[in-house]
């Protein structure tokens, strides 16, 4: 993989992880409001995070996917103790699935080989 893509992906992964933590732990009144549904916000955020981590750290995709899915569970559990926040099993399942899909897409993209041109003889 091209080194600069990996470096940018690592930076993006860190920024996305920090953004998710902040948005997950602040009171709901401090979160930005979008026109996108709650589920789509979660899916998009965690998909992008899994994708960035997958490109940034491509050597062990299974361990990475499991660690990211576990972190989704930790975020939901911590929300039990934050006033105004709610831990939801559905959020955990959506977030974990999105991160795993993101890592999977990155894995497939880093393993893909360009199709070779087939030469034909006349």
Secondary structure, 3 states (H helix, E strand, C coil): CCHHHHHHHHHHHHHHHHHHHHHHHCCHHHCCCCCCCHHHHHHHHHHHHHHHHHHHCHHHHHHHHHHHHHHHHHHHHHHHHCCCCCCCHHHHHHHHHHHHHHHHHHHHHHHCCCCCCCCCCC
